[in-house]
Amino acid sequence: MGIIEQETKRLSALTKQLLLLSSLDQKNLPVEKKTYSLDKQLKERLFSKRWKLDDKQMELVYELEQVEVFADEQLMEQVWDNLLSNAIRYSEEKGKIIVTCSKKDNQIFVTIKDNGIGIPEEALEKVKERFYRVDPSRSSQSSGLGLAIVTEIVSRHAGQFIIESELGKGTKVTVVLNVHK
């Protein structure tokens, strides 16, 4: 029964991700931008992941400058959920995740850094493609859609999504958004 429940949850999550990606592809999903507190949204997402962090005895460090952003709040929530879930999923027990949010000139920088397994250099751009997995043997952990969704949402906000990683040392992802409307 436990396996069936786990597979049901996995398939449900996969279906939701496919529907979101399909809507983004078809441009059916309107980007409803408004001004809101990005640091508050990030804090809420961090606290929603608290139990997963505690489960793996991970340390969370965050430094969030008070920043207002003009973006689609629901879509950006999906971005932070996907990036934080990856940082947790691919980090070892007792690992560390550092989240920062800052504003410089007319740009906002959100960085999520982990000290997990890392991504091979040749796969850094491929991980943004649909269904791509660095290690297919870990297929039960990921659908391979999360970073494709992040890439599309950030692109729809005229932002940048940057991935830096070193195998065995961790990954740093940065989302750059423009401040203005």
Salt bridges, closest charged atoms under 4 A:
GLU5 OE2 - LYS9 NZ 3.47
GLU7 OE1 - ARG10 NH2 2.99
ASP25 OD1 - ARG130 NH2 2.52
ASP54 OD1 - ARG50 NH2 3.24
GLU73 OE1 - LYS34 NZ 2.91
ASP81 OD1 - ARG45 NH1 2.94
ASP81 OD1 - LYS49 NZ 3.71
GLU125 OE1 - LYS128 NZ 3.64
ASP135 OD2 - ARG138 NE 3.69
GLU152 OE2 - LYS27 NZ 3.46
GLU164 OE2 - LYS172 NZ 3.93
GLU166 OE2 - LYS169 NZ 3.76
